[in-house]
């Protein structure tokens, strides 16, 4: 079973999955083994690794420590071409469909694809949509793209339909790391209504209750990063329980 199949199995078994995003520039490598073990025990279904910049130069070391201390999938969420490694289980092969920057639509993919193929690293083709989050995020600045306006769920839905027609496997709706506001529930719902792809939602999600709302709106996976970096492992159990509990609730509701 490859990594995408594992993620889909998590969605099938639990109704929705909870993913923890680790930024190598912000995580203390000495604390990482304990963090990974604790997060796994607390219910994290998979881990993402990536960031907009790479200041530490310890990408492979962080990945190795992550892999050594969890049985869950470890997936690269690349912020640049320098974030590729054979150590990971897979890489989100991101097409920034909400923007019109050719480097993020095809240019970087041409450069990265021979490297990924040579490493035998599993690519998960992902339609990435940057959504207005109340502030200029690193993702917006570094990608040189405008986010989808918060009040325009129809625009997001149309992009999602296009992604599905192009054969992408997953959607990622992102408000950006440290966003003031998360992706609106109405937008998540509109995308889920018109598109059958699994939906990952991240950025600006600060409470388990907010995570549960994303699942109820139609998210298949919820990602937290900054809030975990700030408050540590104590929140992970709450987020995992909220995501899984909301999924069970929606599944029960659908059976009635």
Secondary structure as GFF3:
##gff-version 3
##sequence-region A 1 256
A	DSSP	alpha_helix	3	14	.	.	.	ID=ss1
A	DSSP	beta_strand	17	22	.	.	.	ID=ss2
A	DSSP	alpha_helix	29	42	.	.	.	ID=ss3
A	DSSP	beta_strand	46	49	.	.	.	ID=ss4
A	DSSP	alpha_helix	59	68	.	.	.	ID=ss5
A	DSSP	beta_strand	73	76	.	.	.	ID=ss6
A	DSSP	beta_strand	90	96	.	.	.	ID=ss7
A	DSSP	alpha_helix	102	102	.	.	.	ID=ss8
A	DSSP	pi_helix	103	107	.	.	.	ID=ss9
A	DSSP	alpha_helix	108	119	.	.	.	ID=ss10
A	DSSP	beta_strand	122	130	.	.	.	ID=ss11
A	DSSP	alpha_helix	138	143	.	.	.	ID=ss12
A	DSSP	alpha_helix	153	165	.	.	.	ID=ss13
A	DSSP	beta_strand	170	174	.	.	.	ID=ss14
A	DSSP	alpha_helix	185	194	.	.	.	ID=ss15
A	DSSP	beta_strand	198	202	.	.	.	ID=ss16
A	DSSP	alpha_helix	208	217	.	.	.	ID=ss17
A	DSSP	beta_strand	221	224	.	.	.	ID=ss18
A	DSSP	alpha_helix	226	231	.	.	.	ID=ss19
A	DSSP	three_ten_helix	232	235	.	.	.	ID=ss20
A	DSSP	alpha_helix	236	255	.	.	.	ID=ss21
###
